[in-house]
């Protein structure tokens, strides 16, 4: 029984690490290595509901009973149903830590409004600060694709992107294959 518990814990840790690799790959593709930008990640994860909602709201067309969403080439109602069933009751860790982003020198901050107001005055605008908010990455299509919600802004207020990123693992590396913009800011 003890071995079963240890195996379960190891599998859980390994699967969470592999999903974070997609986010790390996304950040590598976004951030210039020579940049002096300070990278800040909000500690609270964007909700799974918001992630799924962002992809599924759109004009729809039906093909053999499967609803295709016009905003995505890689996601349909079957995927939504499968992801919803798999992740909707997921109540595990809903915050990020610096351990999740070992590849980058980042700061994890509380995303409460009071904290941001206080930090905004001390961070200053002389140096470009990059702020990220991420959801938990969600695997689908038999783990061939992964999607997650991301908001990226500069110096609190200048939004570069807010929406869902879809990635595919090709030759051992995660590549962005689609981005779906959201009108909602996290």
N, C-alpha and C positions, 0 to 999 in steps of 0.2 A: 504494500500500500504506500509506503514511504517513497519507494522508487517511482511509483506512478505519479505521485505529487511532484517530485523533483523533475520528472520528465515533462509534466504539464507546464511547470514554471519556465523551464528552459525553452520549450516550444513557443510559449507566449512571448518571451523576451526576444527570441530570434525573429519571430514574425513581425513584432513591432519595429525592430531595428530595420528589417528589410523594407518596410513601408516608409520609414523615415528617409531612406536613401533616395526615394523619389523627390522628396521635398529638398533635400540637400543638393540633388542634381539640378532642380529648378533654380535654387538660389545661386548655384555656380554659374548657370547660364544667364542669370540676371545681373550679377554683381561683377564689376570690373576688379580684377585682382590688384591693380595698381591704385585703385580708388582709396581715398582717405575717409570715405563715408563711414559713419558709425552705424552699425546694424543693430536695430532694436526689435525684439519679438515680444508681442503681447502674450502674457502668460495664459490667458484663458483661450481655449480652443473654440473656433467657430463651430456652431452646432451642426450636427449631422443633418438635422431637418432643413436648415438653411442651405446646406450644400445640395441636397437632393431637390429642394424647391427651385433653386436657381436654374438647374438644368431642365426641369420638367415644365416650367411655365413658358409657354410659347405657342405659336401657331402649330396646329397638329394635323397630321394626315394619317389615314388608316390604310394599312396594307395587310390583307389577310388577318384582320383582327388585332394586329399589333400597331399601337400608336407610335408614329415616328415624330420626334420633336424637331421642329425646323431649326432650332438653335444648335443642334448637335448632330454630327454625322456618325458619332460613335455611341449613341445612347438612345434607347427607346423605352416604351412602357414596360416591357419584360425586364429590362435591366433595372428600371426604377422599382418594380415590385420585388425583385430579388434582393436589391440593396436595402430596400425598406425593411423587408423581413429579417435580413441578416444583421442590420446595424441599429435599427430604431430603439431597441432596448439596451443598447450598449451604454453602460453607466460607469465604465472604468475611467481612469484618470482623465480629467477634462482640462488639465493644465500642461503647459510645456515647461521644461527645465533646460538649463544650459547643457546638460548631458545629451539632450536630443539633437544638439547642433554642434557637436565637438569639432567639426571641420572648420567652423567659423568662429571668429572672435565676436561674440554678440553680448548684448545685455537683455535679460528677460525683465520686463516690467509689468507691474500691475496695470490692468486696463480700466481702472476706475477713473472717472472724470476728475475727481479731486487730485489724484496723483498726477494725471497728465497736465493739469493746470500748473501745479507746483513744478513739475519737471520741465515744462515748456519754458519757464522763466530761467531755469538754471542751465538747460542744454544750449540755449542760444541758437542763433541762425547763421553764425559765421561759418560753421562747419555743416556740411550736408548730412542730416540724419535720415536713415532709411528705416521706416517702420513697417513691420510685417504682422499680419494676423493669419493664422492657418487653421484649417479644420484637421481632423484626423484623416489621413489618407484612406480611401475606400477602394478595395480591390473589386474588380468585376470582370466579366467575360473570361471565366476560368483563370483568374489572376494574370491574364495577359495585359490588362489595362488597369490603371489606377487613376482615381480622380480625387481632388481636394479643393477646398475653397481657399482663396488667398486674397488678402487686401494688401496692397503695397502703396505707401504714401511717403512723401518727403516732408520733414519738419511739421508734422501734424497739420494737415489741411490740404496739401497739394497731392491729390490722388493720382497715381499712375495707372493702377489697375485694381479692379475689384470684381471677382467672379470665380469661375471654376476652371481649373487646369486639368486636362486629360493627358496622361503620359503612357507611353508604351516602352517596354524594355526591348531594346534591340542590341544584339551583340554584347549583352551584359551591362548596358548603360540605359538609363531612363531618358527618353526624349519626349519633348512636348509635341503632341500631335494635334491638339486643339485647345483653344481658350474660348470660354463662354462668358461674355461680359454680364455683369449684374448692375442694375440701377441702384441696388441697396448697398450702402457702405456698412461694413462691419464696425 
